[in-house]
Amino acid sequence: MPRPIDRIQRLMTSARGWARSYHPLRSTEASYVILIVSVGILGGLVGLLYQLGLKIFQLAYFASNESILDIAEGLTWQRRLIAPAAGAFVAAMVIRYGLRETGGEGMAEIMEAVVLKEKLLRVRRALWKGLSSLIAIGSGGSIGREGPMVQISAAAAGRIAEMMRLSAERRRILIGCGVAAGMAAAYHAPIGAALFVMEVIIGNFAMEIFGPLVIASVVATLVSHGVLGGPIYHVPELSLVSAWEFVPYVGLGIACALIGRLFIAVMSGTTWAFGKLPAPHWLRATLGGLGVGAIAIWVPHVWGNGYEGVNLALTGEMPVQLLAWALAGKMVASALSIGSGSSGGVFTATLFLGATFGGLVGSAAHSLWPGLTAPPAAYALVGMSGLLAATTHAPIMSTLMVFEMSLNYNLILPVLICSGVAALISRAIRRDSIYTERLRQRGVDIDLAIEETALSSIHCADVMWANPPTVTAHTPLRTLLDKFLHMKGEGIHVVEEDRRYVGLIDVHDLLAATEQKALEQLLIAGDLAREVPHVKGTDPVSAVTEKFWFLEHGELPVLSDDDPPRFLGVVTRRDVLRAFDKEVLQRKLMTVRYAGGGQSGTPPGRARRGGILDLPVEFAIEELPVPASLVGSTLTELDLPHKYLLTALALKPANGATAEMIPPPIDRALSQGDRLVLVGKRQDLARFAQA
């Protein structure tokens, strides 16, 4: 008799086979929308189940179904000290024995999968990390539940995209839909969640991305809102008291930028300090939990997400002294939890810091000018948006997210001003956000990758040359020669008077025709024109560059969507490079060329490099053999960016039958004798070589 687990495995195998064979589900737009809606439903269900799991765990751990703040306030100081440490230890053991690794990066993993496309999100990995986060949060860890909710939803969306064998672009969008659905389920903010993905994760506001994100986040909100109902924060009626009040709101934005940079610095410093600690991961996590417990002895508000503390600040129930202690305590407690390896989010912690800091500023302003300023609760709400914008560098998302969570429109102008000022100053101080700081420490320039994706939002119609030199099909050969003599370029386009496109005449074809003296009086432009690939005005520039790879000449005709298509102009390599330079890299291009190692003059084990290579002194590029202990693994399983802090540039197969692979395939099992070209710090390269 087959076991239940065997039946489940057979059902999953059958489902995967059906998905691979059912081509209409991958090809039609209607089916694509069905997948987006399915991801939204899945994200909403993940949110509901995760919150239910938290309640069940807290009931089992503390024998209480009250809020985490009420639980903390009802415990003795000894239990406040020990509870987060014990939970962090168990959470670390879950990661250690469930995944055989240390804690992950959370949102950084998703950014690598969506933007850099160097990482595959795995549902199994996300579930184990979600369970670890649930234990850490439920026992008092100072991290947010939105992190695991988003990661599980994104991993599930990525798995669906793999099963349906969607294109790389649609897979990226579907993972973004998973992120948006998870955020929307956590905060009941569908538009803010969609903008979070567009502004923070993808860095692209193209409509073909915005539509799916909104659909998924709205569906997820409907699912979670239908069960939980209402906004997650309770905000009283607040409004702008006077026009003069914009002055303290601008000051709040400036101060939020500084506090936000301080929070990021504390997070980075704590992570660095725990990383240098000569102790196993479980011990570091336990020490971090112990630190959170020590703070909670005096400030229990630092436990968990911080939803309860935010609500107290928004309703004005926190005295000034408690606001100050809660601000400092939550900043350090969140840094201890994340820095010691606990897996969770920092989004809600940022909202907590913004609410408490805004409340402090509002208390000071209201005590100085009581008749001209709103109550401190108004500044707490505005401060949430300001600090969120300062840490994420996403003022639009921050504004709409806070508005949707509070449903208070009266303060939209102060929220806009504060968010804009905070984001502008924070990015001027340092361009890394709270989500890209860790990636930058590993040598990953996520901003550059995000900027490159903006090419997909630049269309041929935006950069094309609308009035290039053209001739009709009946133009004589002699006239063609005269026209070539008075123009620049290597070809001329043949277009009929009704703008119907005929083809391109290459200068080499024209010169060859002039050598046929007997045919000189007979040949016309239509005889010499040849068909060439074309693009449409709505095509993104990123698609045009691929067509240029297979062409000798440097321009392509741009045709309309009409039937028959009409000639609109041409797009040249120069136009594409100009758009790339202006809109994407902003004149900060860096050229890196890798040429294989092993030639004469190249040190053993070191890859020879050509071109211009701008690496810090402590970094290097080396060609290393795959260690015997790693043979049989794929790059996805090795997870080089996280386990070894390295990036693979190329793979040299052992048998030599296959040419050098640039970039290396992430799903190919490594063989004995394979060699990897890796970039990273020298000590990390040495650690990989000894693996």
C-alpha positions as CSV (number, residue, x, y, z in Angstrom):
1,M,0.0,0.0,0.0
2,P,1.6,3.3,-1.0
3,R,2.4,5.8,1.7
4,P,0.6,9.2,1.8
5,I,3.9,11.0,1.1
6,D,4.3,8.8,-2.0
7,R,0.9,9.8,-3.2
8,I,1.6,13.5,-2.6
9,Q,4.9,13.2,-4.6
10,R,3.1,11.5,-7.5
11,L,0.4,14.2,-7.5
12,M,3.1,17.0,-7.6
13,T,4.9,15.2,-10.4
14,S,1.7,15.0,-12.4
15,A,0.9,18.6,-11.8
16,R,4.3,19.7,-13.0
17,G,4.0,17.5,-16.1
18,W,0.5,19.0,-16.8
19,A,1.8,22.5,-16.4
20,R,4.7,21.9,-18.8
21,S,2.5,20.4,-21.4
22,Y,-0.4,22.9,-21.3
23,H,0.9,25.5,-23.7
24,P,-2.2,27.8,-23.8
25,L,-1.6,28.7,-20.1
26,R,1.7,30.1,-21.0
27,S,0.9,31.9,-24.2
28,T,-2.4,33.8,-23.8
29,E,-2.7,37.1,-22.1
30,A,-5.9,36.0,-20.3
31,S,-4.0,33.1,-18.8
32,Y,-1.2,35.4,-17.8
33,V,-3.8,37.5,-15.9
34,I,-5.1,34.3,-14.3
35,L,-1.6,33.6,-13.0
36,I,-1.3,37.2,-11.6
37,V,-4.6,36.8,-9.8
38,S,-3.6,33.4,-8.5
39,V,-0.4,35.0,-7.1
40,G,-2.5,37.7,-5.4
41,I,-4.8,35.1,-3.8
42,L,-1.8,33.1,-2.7
43,G,-0.2,36.2,-1.2
44,G,-3.4,37.0,0.8
45,L,-3.6,33.5,2.1
46,V,0.1,33.5,3.1
47,G,-0.6,36.6,5.1
48,L,-3.6,35.2,6.8
49,L,-1.9,31.9,7.6
50,Y,1.3,33.5,8.9
51,Q,-0.6,35.8,11.2
52,L,-2.6,32.8,12.5
53,G,0.6,30.9,13.0
54,L,2.0,33.8,15.0
55,K,-1.0,33.8,17.3
56,I,-0.9,30.0,17.8
57,F,2.9,30.1,18.6
58,Q,2.4,33.0,21.1
59,L,-0.4,31.1,22.7
60,A,1.8,28.0,23.1
61,Y,5.0,30.0,24.1
62,F,3.4,32.4,26.5
63,A,0.1,30.7,27.3
64,S,-1.6,34.0,26.3
65,N,-3.6,35.2,23.3
66,E,-3.0,38.9,24.1
67,S,-0.9,41.3,22.0
68,I,2.8,40.9,22.2
69,L,3.1,44.2,24.1
70,D,0.5,43.2,26.7
71,I,2.3,39.8,27.1
72,A,5.6,41.6,27.7
73,E,4.2,44.0,30.2
74,G,2.7,41.1,32.1
75,L,6.0,39.1,32.5
76,T,8.6,39.3,35.2
77,W,11.9,41.0,34.2
78,Q,13.6,37.6,34.2
79,R,11.2,36.2,31.6
80,R,11.5,39.4,29.5
81,L,15.2,38.8,29.4
82,I,15.2,35.1,28.6
83,A,12.2,34.8,26.2
84,P,13.7,36.5,23.1
85,A,17.0,34.7,23.6
86,A,15.4,31.3,23.8
87,G,13.2,32.0,20.8
88,A,16.3,33.2,18.8
89,F,18.1,30.0,19.7
90,V,15.3,27.8,18.5
91,A,14.9,29.9,15.3
92,A,18.6,29.5,14.6
93,M,18.3,25.8,15.1
94,V,15.5,25.7,12.6
95,I,17.7,27.3,10.0
96,R,20.7,25.2,10.9
97,Y,19.0,21.8,10.6
98,G,16.3,22.8,8.1
99,L,18.5,24.4,5.5
100,R,22.0,23.5,6.7
101,E,23.0,27.1,6.6
102,T,23.0,30.4,8.5
103,G,20.3,33.1,8.2
104,G,19.6,34.7,4.9
105,E,19.3,38.2,3.6
106,G,15.5,38.4,3.2
107,M,14.7,41.3,0.8
108,A,18.2,41.3,-0.6
109,E,17.6,37.8,-2.0
110,I,14.5,38.9,-3.7
111,M,16.3,41.9,-5.2
112,E,19.0,39.6,-6.6
113,A,16.4,37.3,-8.1
114,V,14.4,40.1,-9.7
115,V,17.0,42.7,-10.7
116,L,20.3,40.8,-11.0
117,K,18.6,37.5,-12.1
118,E,21.5,35.6,-10.4
119,K,19.4,33.8,-7.9
120,L,16.4,31.5,-7.9
121,L,14.0,31.7,-5.0
122,R,13.1,28.3,-3.6
123,V,9.8,27.7,-1.8
124,R,11.4,25.2,0.6
125,R,14.0,27.7,1.6
126,A,11.4,30.4,2.1
127,L,9.2,28.2,4.2
128,W,12.0,27.2,6.6
129,K,13.1,30.8,6.9
130,G,9.5,31.8,7.4
131,L,9.1,29.3,10.3
132,S,12.4,30.6,11.8
133,S,11.1,34.2,11.6
134,L,7.7,33.2,13.1
135,I,9.5,31.7,16.2
136,A,11.8,34.7,16.5
137,I,9.0,37.2,16.2
138,G,6.5,35.3,18.4
139,S,9.1,35.0,21.2
140,G,9.8,38.8,21.2
141,G,12.4,39.3,18.5
142,S,12.5,42.9,17.2
143,I,11.8,42.1,13.6
144,G,8.8,42.4,11.2
145,R,6.6,39.7,9.9
146,E,6.4,41.3,6.4
147,G,9.8,40.0,5.5
148,P,8.9,36.2,5.6
149,M,5.4,36.9,4.2
150,V,6.9,38.6,1.2
151,Q,9.6,36.0,0.7
152,I,7.2,33.1,0.8
153,S,4.8,34.8,-1.6
154,A,7.7,35.8,-4.0
155,A,9.2,32.2,-3.9
156,A,5.8,30.7,-4.6
157,A,5.3,33.1,-7.5
158,G,8.8,32.2,-8.9
159,R,7.9,28.5,-8.6
160,I,4.7,29.1,-10.6
161,A,6.6,31.0,-13.2
162,E,9.1,28.0,-13.5
163,M,6.3,25.5,-13.8
164,M,4.6,27.5,-16.5
165,R,8.0,28.1,-18.2
166,L,7.3,31.8,-18.5
167,S,9.8,34.1,-20.2
168,A,12.5,35.7,-18.1
169,E,10.7,39.1,-18.1
170,R,7.4,37.7,-17.1
171,R,9.0,35.5,-14.4
172,R,10.6,38.7,-13.0
173,I,7.2,40.5,-13.1
174,L,5.4,37.5,-11.4
175,I,8.0,37.4,-8.6
176,G,7.4,41.2,-8.2
177,C,3.6,40.4,-8.0
178,G,4.4,38.0,-5.2
179,V,6.3,40.7,-3.3
180,A,3.5,43.2,-3.8
181,A,0.9,40.6,-2.7
182,G,2.9,39.8,0.5
183,M,3.3,43.5,1.3
184,A,-0.4,44.3,0.6
185,A,-1.5,41.4,2.8
186,A,0.7,42.7,5.7
187,Y,-0.4,46.3,5.5
188,H,-3.7,46.5,3.6
189,A,-2.1,49.0,1.2
190,P,-2.4,47.7,-2.4
191,I,-1.1,50.8,-4.2
192,G,1.7,51.4,-1.7
193,A,2.7,47.7,-2.1
194,A,2.8,47.9,-5.8
195,L,4.9,51.1,-5.7
196,F,7.2,49.4,-3.2
197,V,8.1,46.8,-5.8
198,M,8.4,49.4,-8.6
199,E,10.3,52.0,-6.7
200,V,12.5,49.8,-4.4
201,I,12.8,46.4,-5.9
202,I,12.6,46.9,-9.7
203,G,13.2,50.6,-10.2
204,N,10.9,50.8,-13.2
205,F,7.5,52.5,-13.6
206,A,6.6,50.9,-16.9
207,M,2.9,50.3,-17.3
208,E,3.4,46.7,-18.3
209,I,4.8,46.2,-14.8
210,F,2.5,48.5,-12.9
211,G,-0.7,46.7,-14.1
212,P,0.2,43.2,-12.9
213,L,1.5,44.5,-9.6
214,V,-1.7,46.4,-8.8
215,I,-3.9,43.4,-9.7
216,A,-1.9,41.1,-7.4
217,S,-1.8,43.5,-4.5
218,V,-5.5,44.4,-4.8
219,V,-6.5,40.8,-4.8
220,A,-4.2,40.0,-1.8
221,T,-5.7,43.0,0.1
222,L,-9.2,41.8,-0.7
223,V,-8.4,38.3,0.7
224,S,-6.7,39.6,3.9
225,H,-9.1,42.6,4.4
226,G,-12.1,40.3,4.1
227,V,-11.0,38.4,7.1
228,L,-9.1,41.0,9.2
229,G,-10.9,44.1,8.0
230,G,-10.1,47.8,8.4
231,P,-6.8,49.7,8.4
232,I,-4.1,48.2,10.6
233,Y,-3.4,51.5,12.4
234,H,-6.0,53.6,14.2
235,V,-5.5,57.3,13.6
236,P,-7.8,60.0,15.0
237,E,-9.0,62.9,12.9
238,L,-5.9,65.0,12.2
239,S,-5.4,68.0,9.9
240,L,-3.0,70.9,9.1
241,V,-3.6,73.7,11.6
242,S,-1.9,76.6,9.7
243,A,0.3,77.2,6.6
244,W,3.2,78.1,9.0
245,E,3.2,74.5,10.2
246,F,5.0,73.5,7.0
247,V,8.2,74.9,8.5
248,P,8.4,72.3,11.3
249,Y,7.3,69.6,8.9
250,V,10.2,70.4,6.6
251,G,12.4,70.3,9.7
252,L,11.0,66.9,10.5
253,G,11.9,65.7,7.0
254,I,15.5,66.9,7.5
255,A,15.7,65.2,10.9
256,C,14.2,62.0,9.5
257,A,16.9,61.8,6.9
258,L,19.6,62.0,9.7
259,I,17.8,59.4,11.9
260,G,17.3,57.1,8.9
261,R,21.0,57.2,8.1
262,L,21.8,56.6,11.8
263,F,19.5,53.6,11.8
264,I,21.1,52.1,8.7
265,A,24.6,52.8,10.2
266,V,23.6,51.0,13.4
267,M,22.2,48.1,11.5
268,S,25.4,47.8,9.4
269,G,27.7,48.2,12.4
270,T,25.9,45.6,14.4
271,T,25.9,43.1,11.5
272,W,29.6,43.7,11.0
273,A,30.3,43.2,14.7
274,F,28.3,40.0,14.9
275,G,30.1,38.7,11.8
276,K,33.5,39.3,13.4
277,L,32.4,37.4,16.5
278,P,34.2,34.0,16.7
279,A,31.0,32.0,17.5
280,P,28.6,29.8,15.7
281,H,25.4,31.2,14.3
282,W,23.1,29.9,17.0
283,L,25.2,31.5,19.7
284,R,25.2,34.9,17.9
285,A,21.5,34.7,17.5
286,T,21.0,33.8,21.1
287,L,23.2,36.8,22.2
288,G,21.2,39.1,20.0
289,G,18.0,37.8,21.6
290,L,19.5,38.3,25.0
291,G,20.2,41.9,24.1
292,V,16.6,42.5,23.0
293,G,15.4,41.0,26.3
294,A,17.7,43.3,28.3
295,I,16.2,46.3,26.5
296,A,12.7,45.0,27.0
297,I,13.2,44.9,30.8
298,W,12.8,48.7,30.7
299,V,11.1,49.2,27.4
300,P,8.8,46.2,26.5
301,H,7.6,48.1,23.4
302,V,10.6,46.9,21.5
303,W,9.2,43.3,21.3
304,G,7.8,42.0,18.0
305,N,6.7,44.0,15.1
306,G,5.9,47.1,17.0
307,Y,2.3,47.5,15.8
308,E,1.1,48.2,19.3
309,G,3.7,50.9,19.9
310,V,2.9,52.6,16.6
311,N,-0.8,52.8,17.5
312,L,0.0,54.2,20.9
313,A,2.1,57.0,19.3
314,L,-0.6,57.7,16.7
315,T,-3.3,58.1,19.4
316,G,-1.0,60.3,21.6
317,E,-1.0,57.8,24.5
318,M,2.8,57.7,24.8
319,P,4.4,60.3,27.1
320,V,7.4,62.1,25.8
321,Q,9.9,60.2,27.9
322,L,8.6,56.9,26.7
323,L,8.7,58.1,23.1
324,A,12.4,58.8,23.5
325,W,13.2,55.5,25.2
326,A,11.1,53.6,22.7
327,L,12.9,55.3,19.8
328,A,16.4,54.4,21.1
329,G,15.4,51.0,22.3
330,K,13.7,49.9,19.1
331,M,16.6,51.1,16.9
332,V,19.2,49.0,19.0
333,A,16.8,46.0,19.4
334,S,16.1,45.8,15.7
335,A,19.8,46.0,14.9
336,L,20.6,43.3,17.4
337,S,17.9,40.9,16.0
338,I,18.8,41.4,12.3
339,G,22.6,41.7,12.9
340,S,22.7,38.5,14.9
341,G,21.2,36.5,12.1
342,S,17.4,36.4,12.8
343,S,15.4,36.4,9.6
344,G,12.7,39.0,9.4
345,G,11.7,42.4,8.0
346,V,12.7,46.0,9.0
347,F,9.8,47.8,7.4
348,T,7.6,47.8,10.5
349,A,10.5,48.7,12.7
350,T,11.1,51.7,10.5
351,L,7.5,52.8,10.9
352,F,7.8,52.4,14.6
353,L,10.9,54.6,14.7
354,G,9.2,57.2,12.5
355,A,6.1,57.3,14.7
356,T,8.1,57.7,17.9
357,F,10.5,60.3,16.5
358,G,7.7,62.2,14.8
359,G,5.9,62.2,18.2
360,L,8.9,63.7,19.9
361,V,9.2,66.5,17.3
362,G,5.5,67.1,17.5
363,S,5.6,67.3,21.2
364,A,8.3,69.9,21.1
365,A,6.6,71.9,18.3
366,H,3.2,71.8,20.1
367,S,4.7,72.9,23.4
368,L,6.4,75.9,21.7
369,W,3.5,77.0,19.4
370,P,0.3,75.3,20.7
371,G,-2.0,77.5,18.7
372,L,-0.2,77.1,15.4
373,T,0.6,73.3,15.3
374,A,-1.3,70.1,15.3
375,P,-1.1,67.6,18.2
376,P,2.0,65.3,18.4
377,A,0.0,62.4,16.8
378,A,0.0,64.3,13.5
379,Y,3.7,64.5,13.5
380,A,3.9,60.8,14.4
381,L,2.0,60.0,11.2
382,V,4.1,62.3,9.1
383,G,7.3,61.0,10.7
384,M,6.4,57.4,9.7
385,S,6.4,58.4,6.1
386,G,9.5,60.6,6.5
387,L,11.7,57.9,8.1
388,L,10.4,55.2,5.6
389,A,11.4,57.5,2.7
390,A,14.8,58.1,4.3
391,T,15.6,54.5,4.7
392,T,14.1,53.2,1.4
393,H,14.8,56.3,-0.8
394,A,11.2,55.8,-2.1
395,P,9.1,58.9,-1.3
396,I,6.2,58.1,-3.5
397,M,5.8,54.6,-2.0
398,S,6.2,56.0,1.5
399,T,3.5,58.6,1.0
400,L,0.9,56.3,-0.4
401,M,1.7,53.5,2.0
402,V,1.2,55.7,5.1
403,F,-2.0,57.2,3.6
404,E,-3.5,53.7,2.8
405,M,-2.6,52.4,6.2
406,S,-4.1,55.3,8.1
407,L,-6.9,56.4,5.6
408,N,-6.2,60.0,6.6
409,Y,-6.1,62.4,3.7
410,N,-6.0,65.6,5.7
411,L,-2.2,65.4,6.2
412,I,-1.3,64.4,2.7
413,L,0.6,67.6,1.9
414,P,2.8,67.5,5.0
415,V,3.4,63.8,4.3
416,L,4.5,64.6,0.8
417,I,6.8,67.4,1.9
418,C,8.4,65.4,4.7
419,S,8.9,62.3,2.5
420,G,10.5,64.2,-0.4
421,V,12.9,66.1,1.8
422,A,13.9,63.1,3.8
423,A,14.6,60.9,0.7
424,L,16.5,63.7,-1.0
425,I,18.8,64.4,1.9
426,S,19.3,60.8,2.8
427,R,20.4,59.8,-0.7
428,A,22.6,62.9,-0.9
429,I,24.4,61.6,2.3
430,R,24.7,58.1,0.9
431,R,23.1,56.5,-2.1
432,D,22.5,53.1,-0.4
433,S,19.1,52.4,1.1
434,I,18.5,50.0,4.0
435,Y,17.9,47.2,1.5
436,T,21.0,47.8,-0.7
437,E,23.5,48.4,2.1
438,R,24.2,44.7,2.6
439,L,24.5,44.1,-1.1
440,R,27.0,47.0,-1.4
441,Q,29.1,45.4,1.4
442,R,29.4,42.3,-0.8
443,G,30.5,44.3,-3.8
444,V,27.1,44.1,-5.6
445,D,26.0,47.4,-7.2
446,I,22.3,46.9,-7.1
447,D,21.6,50.6,-8.1
448,L,23.5,50.0,-11.3
449,A,21.4,46.9,-12.1
450,I,18.2,48.7,-11.2
451,E,19.1,51.6,-13.5
452,E,19.9,49.2,-16.3
453,T,16.4,47.7,-16.1
454,A,15.1,51.2,-16.9
455,L,16.1,50.6,-20.5
456,S,12.9,48.5,-20.9
457,S,10.9,51.7,-20.2
458,I,12.6,53.6,-23.0
459,H,11.0,52.9,-26.4
460,C,12.3,53.3,-29.9
461,A,9.9,56.1,-30.6
462,D,11.6,58.1,-27.9
463,V,15.1,57.9,-29.4
464,M,14.5,57.3,-33.2
465,W,15.6,59.7,-36.0
466,A,12.3,60.7,-37.5
467,N,13.6,62.2,-40.8
468,P,16.5,60.2,-42.2
469,P,17.5,60.5,-45.8
470,T,15.3,58.2,-47.9
471,V,14.7,57.4,-51.6
472,T,11.8,55.9,-53.5
473,A,12.0,52.5,-55.2
474,H,12.2,54.1,-58.6
475,T,15.2,56.3,-57.9
476,P,17.9,55.7,-60.6
477,L,21.4,54.4,-59.7
478,R,23.2,57.7,-60.6
479,T,20.9,59.7,-58.3
480,L,21.6,57.2,-55.5
481,L,25.3,57.8,-55.9
482,D,24.9,61.5,-55.7
483,K,22.8,61.1,-52.6
484,F,25.4,58.9,-50.9
485,L,28.1,61.4,-51.6
486,H,26.3,64.1,-49.7
487,M,25.2,62.1,-46.6
488,K,26.8,60.3,-43.7
489,G,26.2,56.7,-43.0
490,E,26.6,53.3,-44.5
491,G,23.1,52.8,-46.0
492,I,20.0,54.5,-47.2
493,H,16.4,53.4,-46.7
494,V,14.0,52.9,-49.6
495,V,10.5,54.1,-48.8
496,E,7.5,54.5,-51.1
497,E,5.5,57.7,-51.2
498,D,2.7,56.2,-49.0
499,R,5.5,55.5,-46.4
500,R,5.5,51.8,-47.1
501,Y,8.9,50.4,-46.3
502,V,10.8,48.6,-49.1
503,G,14.3,47.9,-47.7
504,L,17.8,49.1,-47.1
505,I,20.6,49.8,-49.6
506,D,24.0,49.1,-48.2
507,V,26.9,51.2,-49.5
508,H,28.9,48.1,-50.4
509,D,26.0,46.8,-52.6
510,L,25.8,50.2,-54.3
511,L,29.5,50.3,-55.1
512,A,29.3,46.7,-56.5
513,A,26.5,47.8,-58.7
514,T,28.4,50.7,-60.2
515,E,31.1,48.3,-61.4
516,Q,28.5,46.8,-63.7
517,K,28.6,49.4,-66.5
518,A,26.1,47.6,-68.7
519,L,23.5,47.7,-65.9
520,E,24.1,51.2,-64.6
521,Q,21.3,52.7,-66.7
522,L,18.8,50.0,-65.8
523,L,19.2,49.6,-62.0
524,I,16.9,51.5,-59.6
525,A,16.8,51.7,-55.8
526,G,14.2,48.9,-55.6
527,D,16.5,46.5,-57.2
528,L,19.3,47.0,-54.7
529,A,17.1,47.2,-51.5
530,R,17.3,44.2,-49.2
531,E,15.1,43.2,-46.3
532,V,16.5,43.9,-42.9
533,P,15.1,43.3,-39.4
534,H,12.8,46.1,-38.2
535,V,11.5,47.4,-34.9
536,K,8.3,49.1,-33.8
537,G,8.0,52.4,-32.1
538,T,6.6,50.7,-29.0
539,D,9.6,48.2,-28.7
540,P,11.9,48.9,-25.7
541,V,15.4,49.8,-26.4
542,S,16.6,46.7,-24.6
543,A,15.0,44.6,-27.3
544,V,16.7,46.7,-30.1
545,T,20.2,46.0,-28.8
546,E,19.7,42.3,-29.2
547,K,18.9,42.8,-33.0
548,F,22.0,44.9,-33.4
549,W,24.1,41.9,-32.4
550,F,23.4,40.1,-35.7
551,L,23.8,43.1,-38.0
552,E,26.8,44.7,-39.7
553,H,25.2,48.1,-40.2
554,G,24.3,50.3,-37.3
555,E,20.7,51.3,-37.8
556,L,17.2,49.7,-38.0
557,P,14.0,51.0,-39.5
558,V,11.2,51.8,-37.2
559,L,7.8,50.8,-38.5
560,S,4.2,51.4,-37.3
561,D,1.7,48.8,-36.1
562,D,-0.5,49.5,-39.1
563,D,-1.3,47.0,-41.8
564,P,0.7,47.5,-44.0
565,P,3.2,49.0,-41.6
566,R,4.4,52.6,-42.3
567,F,7.9,53.9,-42.1
568,L,8.4,56.1,-39.0
569,G,12.2,56.6,-38.9
570,V,15.3,54.8,-37.9
571,V,17.0,54.0,-34.6
572,T,20.8,53.8,-34.6
573,R,23.4,52.4,-32.3
574,R,24.4,55.9,-31.4
575,D,20.8,56.7,-30.4
576,V,20.7,53.6,-28.2
577,L,24.0,54.5,-26.6
578,R,22.9,58.0,-26.0
579,A,19.7,56.9,-24.3
580,F,21.7,54.4,-22.3
581,D,24.2,57.1,-21.3
582,K,21.7,59.7,-20.5
583,E,18.8,57.8,-18.9
584,V,20.5,54.8,-17.4
585,L,24.1,55.2,-16.4
586,Q,24.2,59.0,-16.3
587,R,27.7,59.2,-17.8
588,K,29.2,56.8,-15.3
589,L,30.0,53.9,-17.7
590,M,32.6,51.4,-16.6
591,T,34.0,48.9,-19.0
592,V,35.1,45.5,-17.8
593,R,36.5,42.8,-20.2
594,Y,37.4,39.4,-19.1
595,A,39.8,37.2,-21.2
596,G,40.5,33.6,-20.2
597,G,43.4,32.7,-17.9
598,G,46.3,30.3,-18.4
599,Q,48.1,32.3,-21.1
600,S,51.7,33.2,-20.8
601,G,52.4,36.0,-18.5
602,T,49.4,35.2,-16.4
603,P,50.0,34.1,-12.8
604,P,48.8,30.6,-12.0
605,G,45.2,30.6,-10.8
606,R,44.7,34.2,-11.8
607,A,42.4,35.2,-14.6
608,R,44.0,37.5,-17.2
609,R,42.0,40.7,-17.4
610,G,41.8,43.2,-20.3
611,G,40.0,46.5,-20.7
612,I,39.4,48.8,-17.8
613,L,38.8,47.2,-14.4
614,D,38.1,49.3,-11.4
615,L,38.2,47.0,-8.3
616,P,39.1,47.9,-4.8
617,V,42.5,46.8,-3.6
618,E,41.2,44.0,-1.4
619,F,39.2,42.5,-4.4
620,A,40.5,40.2,-7.1
621,I,39.3,38.1,-10.0
622,E,40.7,34.5,-10.0
623,E,40.1,31.3,-11.9
624,L,39.8,28.5,-9.5
625,P,39.1,24.7,-9.8
626,V,35.8,23.6,-8.3
627,P,36.7,21.9,-4.9
628,A,36.0,18.2,-4.7
629,S,33.4,18.8,-1.9
630,L,31.3,21.0,-4.2
631,V,31.3,18.7,-7.2
632,G,27.8,17.8,-8.2
633,S,26.2,21.0,-6.9
634,T,24.8,23.8,-9.0
635,L,25.6,27.5,-8.5
636,T,22.0,27.9,-7.2
637,E,22.7,25.4,-4.5
638,L,26.1,26.8,-3.7
639,D,24.6,30.3,-3.3
640,L,28.1,31.9,-3.7
641,P,27.0,35.5,-3.0
642,H,25.8,34.4,0.5
643,K,27.9,31.5,1.6
644,Y,31.2,32.7,0.2
645,L,30.6,36.4,-0.7
646,L,31.7,35.7,-4.2
647,T,30.2,36.3,-7.7
648,A,30.8,33.9,-10.6
649,L,31.8,35.5,-13.9
650,A,32.4,32.4,-16.1
651,L,32.6,28.7,-16.1
652,K,35.3,26.6,-17.9
653,P,34.0,23.0,-18.4
654,A,36.5,20.2,-17.7
655,N,36.2,18.3,-20.9
656,G,36.8,21.4,-23.1
657,A,34.0,20.3,-25.5
658,T,31.9,23.3,-24.5
659,A,33.3,26.8,-24.8
660,E,33.7,29.0,-21.8
661,M,30.3,30.0,-20.5
662,I,29.8,33.7,-19.7
663,P,27.7,34.1,-17.6
664,P,27.9,30.6,-16.0
665,P,24.6,28.6,-16.0
666,I,23.1,28.5,-12.5
667,D,21.3,25.2,-12.9
668,R,24.2,23.1,-14.3
669,A,25.8,20.6,-12.0
670,L,29.5,21.2,-11.6
671,S,31.9,18.4,-12.6
672,Q,35.3,17.3,-11.5
673,G,37.9,19.5,-13.3
674,D,35.5,22.5,-13.9
675,R,37.0,25.9,-13.3
676,L,35.1,29.0,-12.1
677,V,36.1,32.6,-12.7
678,L,35.2,34.3,-9.5
679,V,35.3,37.9,-8.2
680,G,35.5,38.8,-4.5
681,K,37.7,39.6,-1.6
682,R,41.0,37.7,-1.6
683,Q,40.3,36.0,1.7
684,D,36.9,34.8,0.5
685,L,38.5,33.5,-2.7
686,A,41.0,31.6,-0.5
687,R,38.2,30.2,1.7
688,F,36.4,28.9,-1.4
689,A,39.6,27.3,-2.7
690,Q,39.9,25.3,0.6
691,A,36.2,24.3,0.7
